[in-house]
Amino acid sequence: MPQANEKTIALGAWDQGKLIGAVIGKRQYDTLHISLLGVNLDKQVSGIGSALMQAMEVQAVQEKIHTITLTTKAYQALGFYLKQGYHVFGEIADVPMVGTTKYYLAS
């Protein structure tokens, strides 16, 4: 089995010295899995989330990563990730609770 080449990549958005958003992903082989994207509530419509995702994608290209994956739930940010160009490759109904769906996305 080849080396996993694991690496955590974390990027932040700052405003006047305050962290207002961040994205964290873990590289394993030629794939990056984004485990967290968060933006302060009062900044969520300002494009910071999109900018963080784009910055992570640039980092992925520099790292020679071929695929980016992530998960989201029906009550979270599915529409946001679809607008960023990600596509759903799987879903599980009633996860993590009855009445919601967990989506698996990739770029």
Secondary structure, DSSP 8 states (H G I E B T S, - for coil): ------EEEEEEEEETTEEEEEEEEEEETTEEEEEEEEE-GGGTTTTHHHHHHHHHHHHHHHTT--EEEEEEETTTTHHHHHHTT-EEEEEEET-SSTT-EEEEEE-
